[in-house]
Each structure stands twice: as structure tokens, then as C-alpha cells.
Amino acid sequence: MPRDFLKNVSDDYDVVVIGSGLAGLTSANILGRAGHRVLLLEQHYKLGGLATWFLRPGGHIFDVSLHGFPHGMIKSCRRYWNADIADRIIQLKNIRFDNPMFSLTTTFNRADFTSLLSTRFGIPLETVNAFFDTARGMNFYDDQSTTTRQLFDRFFPGREDVVRLLMEPITYANGSTLEDPAITYGIVFSNFMSKGVFIYQGGTDDLVARMKRELEKNHVEIAIRSPVDRIVVNDGQVCGVEVGGRRIGCRAVVSNANLRTTILDLLGPQALPADFVAETEAVRLNNSSTQVYMAMKPDVEIDPATGDLLFTSTAATFRTDLLLSRDISSRTFSFYYPDTRPGKPRRHAVVSSTNANWSDWAELSAADYEASKQELIDTTIDALEKYVPDARSKIDWVEAATPRTFNHYTQHQLGASFGTKFEGLGVSRALPQKIGGMYHAGSVGIIMSGWLGAINYGVIVSNEVDQRLSSGQPVG
Ligand SMILES: Cc1cc2nc3c(=O)[nH]c(=O)nc-3n(C[C@H](O)[C@H](O)[C@H](O)COP(=O)(O)OP(=O)(O)OC[C@H]3O[C@@H](n4cnc5c(N)ncnc54)[C@H](O)[C@@H]3O)c2cc1C
């Protein structure tokens, strides 16, 4: 008989959280800590969503999305999780770029970028400072019609090398492009520039295990392998969810599933005004990714000077379409050293990530899909050999993930790695005004994506849910 993952679950809660990505986990934790009765339902067998890892023979553990986040994670983790987690966040000091326009190493913060831009790229100091101040001053309520390309043209006209330095890491971090609103760039770039790039020392498995313990301490009930089929609405108010053939009652739902899935599938168009459904249908998903995971043989050491994060490209210029192309010219290598990613046995690993289009992978036949994955692996190892000599002979385990992999494990439409484009943020924020007690928290609008964005969005939304529950709003 199949195991019943809902066996210990009650019939009624204050809040049901659908999905255990970082936004869902954080919402559940804050609401549990505030004393609400919380049920967290995750369709996968692991918690974490895209903040995940996997183990392979030989003790190789690979992190999927632990490559770098801004310093703000320390404060968010300390406040909304615990000191144990916050204290394990450390800085990555060797951020490298290597492309036909320039090769350099940086600590990726304002002081170092100011020095690079003024001395190496010859940009007047006043221009550099004015650019940083403009980016830092951007917020959600600003004019959203200026694109990132227009922002760069204002400060650095004709300087494609500067655009590349400033844009390439952010495109990698949140999928934003030169055509997106400038605030999607400005906010995320400034977050990184405040102090540099950070990582969780110990790996995603350690982080998620600590988060799970904290959730349990705060009496959050958790059910894995529990895909929610439907959110139940009565008279304009959320009143429960349907999962595993059961109906579980609640006064509020926080959905961490993709925004479009939440509104168009889990709620369904009949539950919402037609204009809001149309607005949701117009929300564009962000791009997906491919990755190649490479673990080195036990005796192989990688020289730390190789870098922590290495942004490589063989393309002559920076172009959005080239970054997404199936014909890969840009790769970001994350190097995991035994001190940034401790583990037993002691190992070095490298993960190569590239932004990708769902359409390039979705329709491939089984044979073409396998061949394309192998080609991705082979060309990536070729590219790595420039930085890790004889890499091919040093690798103990290698495999690849594609947009289909991300779709498979998270159910995200088109395997979206970073939620939705900017217009998704307004739709996500408006949802509680359309259905009482219905909230969405998760990667949307580029700004609210990535580890820090997702956690912070979980904080914002859980505060709203707490206010509603504490104000004694009616049960639907
Ligand atoms: C290849 C890659 C590299 C990345 N690198 C970085 C990085 O270096 N730094 C960084 O900050 N960010 C990175 N990101 C982005 C970051 O991982 C995500 O933005 C963030 O983890 C998303 O969190 P989330 O809360 O939006 O939810 P998600 O992680 O998207 O999780 C949503 C959860 O909902 C569950 N779910 C969906 N539908 C249902 C349902 N019906 N019932 C129950 N459960 C459901 C899913 O299974 C999943 O667990 C990367 C992403 C990818 C793909």
C-alpha cells in the first residue's frame, strides 16, 4: 500500500502554505513562530524547492542554486530563521570575469567596482558615483518605463565593455535583461554591491536540515509528496485546499507555487474577475537554465586562485539572445572548495550554469535529448579545461540538468528558474484583494527572486497573513 503522507495531518489549520521553496519555508516559519497553526505541503520528496542538492555515488553532493547571494541574507536569516543559520554565511572573495573584452578578478562590491571602473575602464569618478547612487536610490514606486539599456546609455554611452561588466552577473543572478525595467537591475545590483557575494558554508543540505528543525520547533506541520490539486474558495474567501483526495480547511493560503500556476490552475479562472485572469495570462515567465555538475576525483585539488565564481563568455559582445542560446557561449562556473563546501569525503566540485530557453529543450525526442545533454557536458568540460587544466581526466562524476529537469522537480511552467518577469509582481501583490485570505509568495518580478528576494518576499507576505489572522477576519 502506498504510504499516506497526510496521515498525521489535521482537517483544519489557520494557514496552509503550498510549496517549500525559500519563500514558502520562510512564510511558514514566521507564521508558526507567531503562534498560528500552519501546515506546509510540498509536492516533492525534499524541502527547499530550487534551493536543493543531490547526492551521487562516491559521496559527491551537488548544490543546484547555491552560487552566491547578497549580504542581506545574513540579516534576513538571523531575524526570520536563527543565528545558527546566519552565522554560517561567508563571503566569496574571488569573483572572476573572462571574456574577449576583459579578464579580471574582483570582490564585487562598490569600492572595488568604483576602482575598476575609474582606473581600468577610464570612467570619470563622478560618473561612477552618480551611477551607483542612481542604482541605489531605485525603488518599486519609481518610474518603471526606463529600461536597463537606457540606464546604461545614460551613464556609459557606447561602452559595451562596461555594460558587460555591470550586467552579466545580474543576468545570471536573476535572469533580467537589458530590455527589462531598470529597477529590476538597480535593486539587485545594489544589493550585491553593498558588501559583495556570499554563500552558505556547509551546503544546501545543511541549510535545509536546519530550517526543517526550526520549523518543527515552531510547530509547523510538514507533509512532503503532497501536491495540492486545488485551492477552495467560498464566497470570495479562501476556505481550504484539496490534496491527496482530502479537503483541508484553513483561513489563509500562501502559495509558493509559480504565480501563473497558482492563479490559473490551483484557483482557476472561475474564482477570479475576468480582467485579473487576463492580466495573469499576460504575465511572462522568466527564462530557465542548464547546468553541468562535475565532481573531482578524491586526490584532485583545484587552485583557489581559479576563483569562486567565474563568469566566462566567448561571445564578442554582451547580448541577451546569446546568453540564452542553445549554442552556448556564456557559462558561469561555481567552484566549491572543501572550506566553502565542507563534506566527507573532502572534495572539489564545479557547477557550470547557463541561462536557457525552455523551447530549445521541450520537444526533443528521447534520443535527441540524451545526445543534447551529452553535448552540453562535453562542451562544458572543454570550456573548463581553460581554467582547470586536464579537467576531463580529473572528473569523477558528471551530469547535466536542463529546463526539463527544473520543470520536473518544481512543476514550474517552462522550467522557469527565476519566476516571472516584472509584471508578475503587481499581480502577485493584488491577489489578496481579489480573494480574501489568498496570498502568493515566491519568485516574481525579478526583484523578488533569488535566495534573498524569495526569503524577503516570504517575510512580507507572512506579515500580511499574520495581520489578517490576528484581526479575526471571517473564515470563508
Ligand atoms: C540553476 C539555478 C541557479 C540559481 N542560482 C542562484 C544563486 O546563485 N543565487 C540566488 O540567490 N538564487 C539562485 N537561483 C534562484 C533561486 O534558487 C530561486 O529564486 C529561489 O530558490 C526560489 O524560491 P521560491 O520561494 O520562489 O520557490 P521555489 O524554489 O521555486 O519552490 C517552489 C516550491 O513549490 C513546490 N510546489 C509547486 N507546486 C506545488 C503544489 N501544487 N503543491 C505542493 N507544492 C508545490 C515546488 O515543488 C517547490 O518546492 C538559481 C536558480 C536556478 C534554477
The ligand as a MOL file (V3000), in Angstrom:
LIG
                    3D

  0  0  0     0  0            999 V3000
M  V30 BEGIN CTAB
M  V30 COUNTS 53 58 0 0 0
M  V30 BEGIN ATOM
M  V30 1 C 20.1340 26.8580 -11.9100 0
M  V30 2 C 19.7480 27.9010 -10.9060 0
M  V30 3 C 20.7190 28.6330 -10.2550 0
M  V30 4 C 20.3620 29.5990 -9.3130 0
M  V30 5 N 21.3570 30.2580 -8.6660 0
M  V30 6 C 21.0350 31.1550 -7.6950 0
M  V30 7 C 22.0500 31.8050 -6.9490 0
M  V30 8 O 23.2280 31.5640 -7.1080 0
M  V30 9 N 21.6830 32.7180 -6.0340 0
M  V30 10 C 20.3830 33.0150 -5.7870 0
M  V30 11 O 20.1130 33.8570 -4.9300 0
M  V30 12 N 19.3980 32.3980 -6.4710 0
M  V30 13 C 19.6860 31.4760 -7.4160 0
M  V30 14 N 18.6960 30.8460 -8.1240 0
M  V30 15 C 17.3050 31.2340 -7.8940 0
M  V30 16 C 16.7630 30.7330 -6.5750 0
M  V30 17 O 17.1280 29.3790 -6.3800 0
M  V30 18 C 15.2510 30.8450 -6.5870 0
M  V30 19 O 14.8830 32.1700 -6.9690 0
M  V30 20 C 14.6310 30.5730 -5.2260 0
M  V30 21 O 15.2080 29.4370 -4.6110 0
M  V30 22 C 13.1390 30.3670 -5.4530 0
M  V30 23 O 12.4430 30.2360 -4.2550 0
M  V30 24 P 10.8730 30.2630 -4.2780 0
M  V30 25 O 10.4360 30.5130 -2.8930 0
M  V30 26 O 10.3670 31.1940 -5.3190 0
M  V30 27 O 10.3650 28.8110 -4.6190 0
M  V30 28 P 10.8550 27.5790 -5.4970 0
M  V30 29 O 12.2340 27.2210 -5.1400 0
M  V30 30 O 10.5430 27.8500 -6.9020 0
M  V30 31 O 9.9240 26.4380 -4.9080 0
M  V30 32 C 8.5580 26.3130 -5.1200 0
M  V30 33 C 8.1220 25.0530 -4.4230 0
M  V30 34 O 6.7250 24.8490 -4.6130 0
M  V30 35 C 6.5050 23.4560 -4.8040 0
M  V30 36 N 5.2160 23.2850 -5.4620 0
M  V30 37 C 4.8550 23.7190 -6.6980 0
M  V30 38 N 3.5800 23.3880 -6.9530 0
M  V30 39 C 3.1180 22.7300 -5.8470 0
M  V30 40 C 1.8600 22.1380 -5.4980 0
M  V30 41 N 0.8050 22.1670 -6.3170 0
M  V30 42 N 1.7330 21.5300 -4.2820 0
M  V30 43 C 2.7860 21.4910 -3.4060 0
M  V30 44 N 3.9910 22.0320 -3.7090 0
M  V30 45 C 4.1530 22.6550 -4.9020 0
M  V30 46 C 7.6880 23.0230 -5.6330 0
M  V30 47 O 7.8880 21.6300 -5.6160 0
M  V30 48 C 8.8150 23.8050 -4.9560 0
M  V30 49 O 9.3560 23.0720 -3.8660 0
M  V30 50 C 19.0080 29.8600 -9.0530 0
M  V30 51 C 18.0200 29.1130 -9.6900 0
M  V30 52 C 18.3840 28.1300 -10.6070 0
M  V30 53 C 17.3310 27.3040 -11.2590 0
M  V30 END ATOM
M  V30 BEGIN BOND
M  V30 1 1 1 2
M  V30 2 1 2 3
M  V30 3 2 2 52
M  V30 4 2 3 4
M  V30 5 1 4 5
M  V30 6 1 4 50
M  V30 7 2 5 6
M  V30 8 1 6 7
M  V30 9 1 6 13
M  V30 10 2 7 8
M  V30 11 1 7 9
M  V30 12 1 9 10
M  V30 13 2 10 11
M  V30 14 1 10 12
M  V30 15 2 12 13
M  V30 16 1 13 14
M  V30 17 1 14 15
M  V30 18 1 14 50
M  V30 19 1 15 16
M  V30 20 1 16 17
M  V30 21 1 16 18
M  V30 22 1 18 19
M  V30 23 1 18 20
M  V30 24 1 20 21
M  V30 25 1 20 22
M  V30 26 1 22 23
M  V30 27 1 23 24
M  V30 28 2 24 25
M  V30 29 1 24 26
M  V30 30 1 24 27
M  V30 31 1 27 28
M  V30 32 2 28 29
M  V30 33 1 28 30
M  V30 34 1 28 31
M  V30 35 1 31 32
M  V30 36 1 32 33
M  V30 37 1 33 34
M  V30 38 1 33 48
M  V30 39 1 34 35
M  V30 40 1 35 36
M  V30 41 1 35 46
M  V30 42 1 36 37
M  V30 43 1 36 45
M  V30 44 2 37 38
M  V30 45 1 38 39
M  V30 46 1 39 40
M  V30 47 2 39 45
M  V30 48 1 40 41
M  V30 49 2 40 42
M  V30 50 1 42 43
M  V30 51 2 43 44
M  V30 52 1 44 45
M  V30 53 1 46 47
M  V30 54 1 46 48
M  V30 55 1 48 49
M  V30 56 2 50 51
M  V30 57 1 51 52
M  V30 58 1 52 53
M  V30 END BOND
M  V30 END CTAB
M  END
